[in-house]
């Protein structure tokens, strides 16, 4: 049967009537800024947000670490993971399942997931959550004590509070990522992995050079779950030299 070239298949349903636009529109409410209204509308129409709700993840960011691990394979059964700035906990949830922190009867090695954040969090199955400033003096030793050793992976999806000024925000997140990297140097096992969010913008060059000295391989990637209009990317550094 020849298709009608004048109308794309997505523009019609089986009855021949045009499909309704299923995009949710949010009306501006009194006291709510336009930017907040647009953010809410984007959230309600984001397929990753909907998928996270369906699968029980605490946020769409869970799919970023899923996609990164699918590509680079650092969340292996039995691994010891430290998640810095872990709230709301999506990355911890993914890590707990992939390193087998929940345990099973398959005989796989049981891993550990240690979540660190400034704020108190609701428990997550298979995870050990601690309220701690990772930049505080002695934080690295405290984490190693909790782990009874060193970590195989240090990961961070942290972002500094937005100032509304693009360059300022870029510098803040690079400084945060730099602090996370130095923390990783103190707690990682040789051969370990560091994964962190950065923002493209030019100031990350020094951090990249440092990571290349400390790890055998350093790559930068923007997973599909990162919004197209976001300047975020992730650095994945593998093979810590110790």
DRENKOLTI-709709 format. One record per residue (C-alpha): residue in three letters; residue number from 1; x, y, z. Coordinates in steps of 0.2 Angstrom, whole numbers. Example, Ala and Ser with C-alpha at 12.3 -4.5 7.8 and 13.67 -1.06 7.14 Angstrom:
<atoms>
<atom r="ALA" k="1" east="62" north="-22" up="39"/>
<atom r="SER" k="2" east="68" north="-5" up="36"/>
</atoms>
This chain:
<atoms>
<atom r="UNK" k="1" east="0" north="0" up="0"/>
<atom r="UNK" k="2" east="7" north="17" up="-5"/>
<atom r="UNK" k="3" east="9" north="29" up="10"/>
<atom r="UNK" k="4" east="2" north="47" up="8"/>
<atom r="UNK" k="5" east="17" north="57" up="5"/>
<atom r="UNK" k="6" east="8" north="73" up="11"/>
<atom r="UNK" k="7" east="7" north="67" up="29"/>
<atom r="UNK" k="8" east="19" north="59" up="40"/>
<atom r="UNK" k="9" east="13" north="43" up="50"/>
<atom r="UNK" k="10" east="15" north="52" up="66"/>
<atom r="UNK" k="11" east="2" north="65" up="61"/>
<atom r="UNK" k="12" east="-12" north="52" up="60"/>
<atom r="UNK" k="13" east="-19" north="38" up="71"/>
<atom r="UNK" k="14" east="-28" north="22" up="65"/>
<atom r="UNK" k="15" east="-45" north="32" up="64"/>
<atom r="UNK" k="16" east="-37" north="44" up="52"/>
<atom r="UNK" k="17" east="-39" north="59" up="64"/>
<atom r="UNK" k="18" east="-24" north="70" up="68"/>
<atom r="UNK" k="19" east="-16" north="65" up="85"/>
<atom r="UNK" k="20" east="-17" north="77" up="99"/>
<atom r="UNK" k="21" east="-2" north="86" up="105"/>
<atom r="UNK" k="22" east="3" north="77" up="121"/>
<atom r="UNK" k="23" east="15" north="90" up="128"/>
<atom r="UNK" k="24" east="10" north="96" up="145"/>
<atom r="UNK" k="25" east="8" north="115" up="145"/>
<atom r="UNK" k="26" east="10" north="124" up="162"/>
<atom r="UNK" k="27" east="1" north="140" up="165"/>
<atom r="UNK" k="28" east="11" north="154" up="174"/>
<atom r="UNK" k="29" east="4" north="156" up="192"/>
<atom r="UNK" k="30" east="4" north="171" up="203"/>
<atom r="UNK" k="31" east="20" north="172" up="212"/>
<atom r="UNK" k="32" east="29" north="160" up="201"/>
<atom r="UNK" k="33" east="43" north="166" up="189"/>
<atom r="UNK" k="34" east="43" north="162" up="171"/>
<atom r="UNK" k="35" east="59" north="153" up="173"/>
<atom r="UNK" k="36" east="51" north="142" up="186"/>
<atom r="UNK" k="37" east="36" north="139" up="175"/>
<atom r="UNK" k="38" east="47" north="134" up="160"/>
<atom r="UNK" k="39" east="57" north="122" up="172"/>
<atom r="UNK" k="40" east="42" north="114" up="178"/>
<atom r="UNK" k="41" east="35" north="111" up="161"/>
<atom r="UNK" k="42" east="52" north="104" up="155"/>
<atom r="UNK" k="43" east="51" north="92" up="170"/>
<atom r="UNK" k="44" east="34" north="86" up="167"/>
<atom r="UNK" k="45" east="38" north="82" up="148"/>
<atom r="UNK" k="46" east="55" north="75" up="151"/>
<atom r="UNK" k="47" east="55" north="56" up="146"/>
<atom r="UNK" k="48" east="69" north="53" up="158"/>
<atom r="UNK" k="49" east="60" north="60" up="173"/>
<atom r="UNK" k="50" east="45" north="49" up="169"/>
<atom r="UNK" k="51" east="56" north="34" up="167"/>
<atom r="UNK" k="52" east="64" north="38" up="184"/>
<atom r="UNK" k="53" east="47" north="39" up="192"/>
<atom r="UNK" k="54" east="42" north="22" up="184"/>
<atom r="UNK" k="55" east="58" north="13" up="189"/>
<atom r="UNK" k="56" east="59" north="20" up="207"/>
<atom r="UNK" k="57" east="74" north="31" up="205"/>
<atom r="UNK" k="58" east="76" north="47" up="215"/>
<atom r="UNK" k="59" east="80" north="57" up="199"/>
<atom r="UNK" k="60" east="83" north="57" up="181"/>
<atom r="UNK" k="61" east="102" north="58" up="185"/>
<atom r="UNK" k="62" east="102" north="40" up="188"/>
<atom r="UNK" k="63" east="102" north="37" up="169"/>
<atom r="UNK" k="64" east="118" north="47" up="167"/>
<atom r="UNK" k="65" east="128" north="35" up="178"/>
<atom r="UNK" k="66" east="119" north="20" up="170"/>
<atom r="UNK" k="67" east="124" north="26" up="153"/>
<atom r="UNK" k="68" east="142" north="30" up="158"/>
<atom r="UNK" k="69" east="144" north="13" up="167"/>
<atom r="UNK" k="70" east="136" north="4" up="151"/>
<atom r="UNK" k="71" east="150" north="12" up="141"/>
<atom r="UNK" k="72" east="165" north="11" up="153"/>
<atom r="UNK" k="73" east="160" north="-4" up="165"/>
<atom r="UNK" k="74" east="167" north="3" up="182"/>
<atom r="UNK" k="75" east="152" north="-3" up="193"/>
<atom r="UNK" k="76" east="157" north="-21" up="194"/>
<atom r="UNK" k="77" east="151" north="-34" up="206"/>
<atom r="UNK" k="78" east="161" north="-33" up="223"/>
<atom r="UNK" k="79" east="167" north="-15" up="220"/>
<atom r="UNK" k="80" east="168" north="-2" up="234"/>
<atom r="UNK" k="81" east="160" north="14" up="229"/>
<atom r="UNK" k="82" east="160" north="32" up="236"/>
<atom r="UNK" k="83" east="147" north="44" up="230"/>
<atom r="UNK" k="84" east="151" north="62" up="234"/>
<atom r="UNK" k="85" east="137" north="74" up="236"/>
<atom r="UNK" k="86" east="125" north="59" up="234"/>
<atom r="UNK" k="87" east="108" north="67" up="237"/>
<atom r="UNK" k="88" east="95" north="64" up="232"/>
<atom r="UNK" k="89" east="102" north="47" up="229"/>
<atom r="UNK" k="90" east="99" north="41" up="211"/>
<atom r="UNK" k="91" east="118" north="37" up="208"/>
<atom r="UNK" k="92" east="118" north="27" up="224"/>
<atom r="UNK" k="93" east="103" north="17" up="219"/>
<atom r="UNK" k="94" east="111" north="12" up="202"/>
<atom r="UNK" k="95" east="128" north="8" up="210"/>
<atom r="UNK" k="96" east="120" north="-3" up="224"/>
<atom r="UNK" k="97" east="112" north="-14" up="211"/>
<atom r="UNK" k="98" east="127" north="-15" up="199"/>
<atom r="UNK" k="99" east="140" north="-19" up="212"/>
<atom r="UNK" k="100" east="128" north="-31" up="221"/>
<atom r="UNK" k="101" east="128" north="-22" up="237"/>
<atom r="UNK" k="102" east="110" north="-29" up="240"/>
<atom r="UNK" k="103" east="117" north="-46" up="240"/>
<atom r="UNK" k="104" east="110" north="-62" up="232"/>
<atom r="UNK" k="105" east="112" north="-81" up="231"/>
<atom r="UNK" k="106" east="121" north="-81" up="214"/>
<atom r="UNK" k="107" east="138" north="-81" up="222"/>
<atom r="UNK" k="108" east="143" north="-65" up="215"/>
<atom r="UNK" k="109" east="155" north="-54" up="226"/>
<atom r="UNK" k="110" east="145" north="-42" up="237"/>
<atom r="UNK" k="111" east="150" north="-23" up="234"/>
<atom r="UNK" k="112" east="148" north="-8" up="245"/>
<atom r="UNK" k="113" east="141" north="9" up="242"/>
<atom r="UNK" k="114" east="145" north="23" up="253"/>
<atom r="UNK" k="115" east="135" north="39" up="250"/>
<atom r="UNK" k="116" east="142" north="56" up="257"/>
<atom r="UNK" k="117" east="132" north="72" up="258"/>
<atom r="UNK" k="118" east="131" north="88" up="268"/>
<atom r="UNK" k="119" east="112" north="84" up="271"/>
<atom r="UNK" k="120" east="104" north="70" up="280"/>
<atom r="UNK" k="121" east="95" north="58" up="268"/>
<atom r="UNK" k="122" east="82" north="45" up="268"/>
<atom r="UNK" k="123" east="89" north="27" up="268"/>
<atom r="UNK" k="124" east="93" north="18" up="252"/>
<atom r="UNK" k="125" east="93" north="-1" up="251"/>
<atom r="UNK" k="126" east="111" north="-8" up="250"/>
<atom r="UNK" k="127" east="119" north="9" up="254"/>
<atom r="UNK" k="128" east="128" north="17" up="269"/>
<atom r="UNK" k="129" east="124" north="35" up="270"/>
<atom r="UNK" k="130" east="134" north="47" up="280"/>
<atom r="UNK" k="131" east="132" north="66" up="283"/>
<atom r="UNK" k="132" east="149" north="73" up="280"/>
<atom r="UNK" k="133" east="158" north="87" up="272"/>
<atom r="UNK" k="134" east="171" north="78" up="261"/>
<atom r="UNK" k="135" east="182" north="93" up="261"/>
<atom r="UNK" k="136" east="183" north="94" up="280"/>
<atom r="UNK" k="137" east="200" north="89" up="288"/>
<atom r="UNK" k="138" east="201" north="71" up="290"/>
<atom r="UNK" k="139" east="186" north="66" up="279"/>
<atom r="UNK" k="140" east="197" north="55" up="268"/>
<atom r="UNK" k="141" east="203" north="45" up="283"/>
<atom r="UNK" k="142" east="185" north="44" up="290"/>
<atom r="UNK" k="143" east="179" north="37" up="273"/>
<atom r="UNK" k="144" east="193" north="24" up="273"/>
<atom r="UNK" k="145" east="189" north="19" up="290"/>
<atom r="UNK" k="146" east="170" north="16" up="286"/>
<atom r="UNK" k="147" east="176" north="6" up="270"/>
<atom r="UNK" k="148" east="189" north="-4" up="280"/>
<atom r="UNK" k="149" east="201" north="1" up="266"/>
<atom r="UNK" k="150" east="201" north="10" up="250"/>
<atom r="UNK" k="151" east="188" north="13" up="236"/>
<atom r="UNK" k="152" east="188" north="6" up="219"/>
<atom r="UNK" k="153" east="177" north="20" up="212"/>
<atom r="UNK" k="154" east="174" north="38" up="218"/>
<atom r="UNK" k="155" east="160" north="47" up="209"/>
<atom r="UNK" k="156" east="152" north="64" up="209"/>
<atom r="UNK" k="157" east="137" north="72" up="201"/>
<atom r="UNK" k="158" east="139" north="88" up="212"/>
<atom r="UNK" k="159" east="135" north="105" up="206"/>
<atom r="UNK" k="160" east="138" north="121" up="215"/>
<atom r="UNK" k="161" east="122" north="132" up="217"/>
<atom r="UNK" k="162" east="118" north="142" up="202"/>
<atom r="UNK" k="163" east="123" north="161" up="202"/>
<atom r="UNK" k="164" east="114" north="164" up="186"/>
<atom r="UNK" k="165" east="131" north="170" up="179"/>
<atom r="UNK" k="166" east="138" north="156" up="167"/>
<atom r="UNK" k="167" east="156" north="159" up="169"/>
<atom r="UNK" k="168" east="155" north="160" up="188"/>
<atom r="UNK" k="169" east="145" north="144" up="188"/>
<atom r="UNK" k="170" east="158" north="136" up="177"/>
<atom r="UNK" k="171" east="172" north="141" up="189"/>
<atom r="UNK" k="172" east="163" north="135" up="204"/>
<atom r="UNK" k="173" east="159" north="118" up="198"/>
<atom r="UNK" k="174" east="177" north="116" up="191"/>
<atom r="UNK" k="175" east="183" north="120" up="209"/>
<atom r="UNK" k="176" east="171" north="107" up="216"/>
<atom r="UNK" k="177" east="177" north="94" up="204"/>
<atom r="UNK" k="178" east="195" north="98" up="208"/>
<atom r="UNK" k="179" east="192" north="95" up="226"/>
<atom r="UNK" k="180" east="183" north="79" up="223"/>
<atom r="UNK" k="181" east="198" north="73" up="212"/>
<atom r="UNK" k="182" east="210" north="77" up="226"/>
<atom r="UNK" k="183" east="199" north="67" up="238"/>
<atom r="UNK" k="184" east="199" north="53" up="226"/>
<atom r="UNK" k="185" east="218" north="53" up="225"/>
<atom r="UNK" k="186" east="218" north="50" up="244"/>
<atom r="UNK" k="187" east="205" north="36" up="245"/>
<atom r="UNK" k="188" east="207" north="26" up="228"/>
<atom r="UNK" k="189" east="215" north="9" up="226"/>
<atom r="UNK" k="190" east="228" north="8" up="212"/>
<atom r="UNK" k="191" east="218" north="5" up="196"/>
<atom r="UNK" k="192" east="203" north="14" up="203"/>
<atom r="UNK" k="193" east="191" north="25" up="194"/>
<atom r="UNK" k="194" east="185" north="43" up="196"/>
<atom r="UNK" k="195" east="169" north="49" up="188"/>
<atom r="UNK" k="196" east="163" north="67" up="190"/>
<atom r="UNK" k="197" east="152" north="81" up="182"/>
<atom r="UNK" k="198" east="161" north="96" up="175"/>
<atom r="UNK" k="199" east="154" north="110" up="164"/>
<atom r="UNK" k="200" east="162" north="114" up="147"/>
<atom r="UNK" k="201" east="169" north="132" up="147"/>
<atom r="UNK" k="202" east="188" north="133" up="146"/>
<atom r="UNK" k="203" east="193" north="132" up="164"/>
<atom r="UNK" k="204" east="194" north="114" up="165"/>
<atom r="UNK" k="205" east="211" north="112" up="157"/>
<atom r="UNK" k="206" east="221" north="111" up="172"/>
<atom r="UNK" k="207" east="210" north="98" up="180"/>
<atom r="UNK" k="208" east="212" north="88" up="164"/>
<atom r="UNK" k="209" east="230" north="89" up="164"/>
<atom r="UNK" k="210" east="231" north="83" up="183"/>
<atom r="UNK" k="211" east="220" north="69" up="180"/>
<atom r="UNK" k="212" east="230" north="63" up="165"/>
<atom r="UNK" k="213" east="245" north="62" up="177"/>
<atom r="UNK" k="214" east="236" north="52" up="190"/>
<atom r="UNK" k="215" east="226" north="40" up="178"/>
<atom r="UNK" k="216" east="231" north="30" up="163"/>
<atom r="UNK" k="217" east="216" north="35" up="153"/>
<atom r="UNK" k="218" east="205" north="50" up="154"/>
<atom r="UNK" k="219" east="189" north="53" up="143"/>
<atom r="UNK" k="220" east="176" north="66" up="142"/>
<atom r="UNK" k="221" east="158" north="61" up="138"/>
<atom r="UNK" k="222" east="141" north="68" up="137"/>
<atom r="UNK" k="223" east="129" north="54" up="140"/>
<atom r="UNK" k="224" east="112" north="54" up="131"/>
<atom r="UNK" k="225" east="103" north="57" up="148"/>
<atom r="UNK" k="226" east="111" north="74" up="149"/>
<atom r="UNK" k="227" east="100" north="87" up="142"/>
<atom r="UNK" k="228" east="105" north="94" up="125"/>
<atom r="UNK" k="229" east="104" north="112" up="130"/>
<atom r="UNK" k="230" east="116" north="109" up="145"/>
<atom r="UNK" k="231" east="134" north="112" up="145"/>
<atom r="UNK" k="232" east="138" north="98" up="157"/>
<atom r="UNK" k="233" east="149" north="84" up="153"/>
<atom r="UNK" k="234" east="157" north="70" up="163"/>
<atom r="UNK" k="235" east="175" north="65" up="165"/>
<atom r="UNK" k="236" east="179" north="47" up="167"/>
<atom r="UNK" k="237" east="197" north="43" up="173"/>
<atom r="UNK" k="238" east="202" north="25" up="174"/>
<atom r="UNK" k="239" east="218" north="16" up="180"/>
<atom r="UNK" k="240" east="223" north="26" up="195"/>
<atom r="UNK" k="241" east="242" north="26" up="196"/>
<atom r="UNK" k="242" east="242" north="27" up="215"/>
</atoms>
